[in-house]
Amino acid sequence: MPLADVLVIMAHPDDPEFGAGATIARLAREGKKVVYVICTAGDKGSADRSMTPAKLVEIRMAEQRAAAKTLGVDDVVFLGHPDQALEADAELRKELVELIRRYRPELVITHSPYTRYIWWHRDHRKCGEAAMDAVFPYARDHMAYPDLLAKGLEPHKVNEVWLTGAEDANYKSDITGTFSQKIDAIKCHKSQVEEDFFQRLDRIKARASAAAEGEEFLMAEAFRRIEIPW
């Protein structure tokens, strides 16, 4: 399995695009190898009463691959956990540690597990929590998961984590040149984009402009950037 510079660990198909799509496109343009890890199957994300979970999974996997290709992402890994039932438990944590040790990224982008209030999906919080634990200390420590070490998966130290949806963002990513790619990628998620998408697009643009306030660039995505010194 080839290495990656950036591992994007998100709860559902479409979360990478909405949360960090333009930044992902910028990193890919800069020559970074980017890999997605999608934790759930997205099997409940539909208001269509005629839709079945199995059919929805197929649709959303195809949409996610198309969106990833639009942004220049190299690969997509689907873990397939049930939508709305993600847990930051030993199973998920070990899966993420194994992927971190396989791909050996410098940067992990994931959900903030600390965001408050109901609008933030529970799966997002659990994904972020498990990813943070996997990054530190489990992926780093050789005595964690000796069976992974026996498989040749050596410990790996991630240098940085960028959290999407953070209330205390401290890093603004310049997306002026890649915002349109983000929108093109979001449009790939046809099962998730409502008919009023173009009205929502105005809100997405407004948020990107507001995030760049005080900077020399015009549009931004904001993250909580955590550098890991140990």
N, C-alpha and C positions, 0 to 999 in steps of 0.2 A: 504494500500500500504506500503510495507516494506521500511525502510530507506536505504540510500546509503552513502558510504564514499566519493565517487567520482562521479560527474556528468560530462559526456563528451558531450558538446553541439557543434554539427558540422552541416555544411550546407547540405552535400550530403552523401548518402551511399558511402563508401570507404574513406571518409576524415579522420575518426578516425585512420584507419590503416596506411595510408600514412603519416599522420601528427604526430601520437603519438602511433602507434601500439605496439612497443616494451616496451614503458613506461607503457602503459595500462596493458600489460601482466605482467610486473614486479610488479605493484601495486596489481594485482589480486593474484599473487603468494604470496605476503606478507599478504594476508588475507583481503584486502580491497574489499568491495562490490562496484562494478562499474556498472553504468547504462549509456546507450547511449541515447541522444536525437538528432534525425536526423530531421532537419528542413524542407528540401524539399523532394519531392517524387523522385527526380532524373529522371524525365520523359523526359528529352532532352539529356541525356548523351549517345548518340549512333551515330555512323557513318553509321549504317546499314539502307539503304533506305527502306527496307522491314519491319522494326520494327515499331510498333505502340506505342504511349506513354503509353497506358493502359497495354500492355504486358510488356513493359520495367519496369514499376513500380513494377509489380509482380516479375520479375526477380531480380531486384535490392534489393527489400526487402528481398527476400530469400537469396541472396548473403550476404547481410549485417548481417542477423541473423547467417549465417554459420561462417562468419568472426569473429563476436563477440564471438561465442561459442569457436572458436579456441583460443581466447585470454583470456578466462575465465570471460567474461562479463556476468553479471547476467540478464540483461534485455535490450531491445531496444524499445524506444518510437519513433514512426514516427508521425511528425506533418503534413506532407503532403502538404506543401506549394508548389506552382509551381516552378520548376527548372528555373533558370535565372530570376526570378521575386521576389526574397526574399527582403523584406523591413524591416528595423529596425523601425517598426511602433508600435503603441499602441497595436495592436492585437498580434503580435509576442512577444513583451515585456511582456504582461500579461500572455501569455501561459508559458513563461519561468519562470516568478515569481511564478506561481502556481506550476510548477514542482519543483522548488527550495524549496518552502515551504513544499511540500509533501515529497520529498526525504531527505531534510535537510543535504546536503553534506558539508563536511569540505573543499573539494577542487572542483573547477570547471576548466575543461580543455576546451578551445575553441580557435577559430581562432583569430589572432591579427587583430584588425580593422584598424591598423595604417600602414600596409605594403604598400609601394608605387609601382607604375608601373603596366603594363597591365597583366603580367603573373599571378598575384594573382586574382582569380575569384571574381567578384563583390559580389556574394552570400556569399563568405567567409567573406568579410569585413562587410556586413550587419549583418550576424550572430554574428560575434564577437562584433559588436557595441551593438546589442540588448542584448546579453548575459552580457556584462559589465554593461549596465544600469540596467538589471534585478537583478544582484548581488548586486549592490550598486547604488542608495539607496533603490530601490523599494522593494526587498525581505525583507529588514531589517526593514522598517518603517511601523508601525502598521496602520498609517492613509492612506497609499497607498492601494488601492483596498479594501475598506471596505467590499465588497461582498465576497472576499476570506476569510476575517477574520470571517465573519458570517458563512461561511462553516466550520469553525474550523481550517483553515490554518493559524496558528500563524506565525508571522514574524520569519525570520531565518537569521543569520549572517554567511556568508561563510568566512572561514579563509584565503583562498588563491585562486588566479586564475593563471593558467599557460597558456600562449599564444603560440600557434604554429605559425611558419612562421614569427616570430618576427625578425626584423633587429637588434634589440638591446638586444639579448638574454643575460641573466645573470645567467642561471641555466642549468647545464648539467646533464641529467639523464643517469645513467649507464645502458646500454642495452646490454652489452656484453653477458649476459646469456639468453637474450630473443629475440635477433635479428632474429633468425630463426623462432620464432613464428610470428613475424611481417610479414615475407615473406610468411609463410604459410597462414596467414590471407589475405594478399593482393591477393594471388592466388585464393581465394574464389570468388573474383570479376571478374569472367570470362568475363562478358560483357564489362569490362573496361580495361582489361589487353591486350595490343597489342601483336602481334606475336613476336616483338623484346623485350619481357619482360626481357629475360635473359641478354640482353645487357644493359637494364635499371637497372637491378639488380646490375651490376657493379657500376653504378653511385650512387645507393642507398647505397651500401657498402662504397663507397669512401666518401660520405657525412657523414655517421655515423662515419667513422674513423677520418675525419677532425674535426668533432664536439667534439671529445674526445681529441684533441690536448692539451697537457699540463696537462692532468689528468693521474692518475694511471691506469684507466680502458681503454679498447681498443676501445669501440664503445659507441656513445652517441646520444641522441636526445636533441636538444637545445630548451629552452623555455625562454620567459620573465616571470619571477616569480614575482607576485605581492602579497604581504602580506597586508591584509586589517585591519588596526588598530582600526577602529571605530565600 
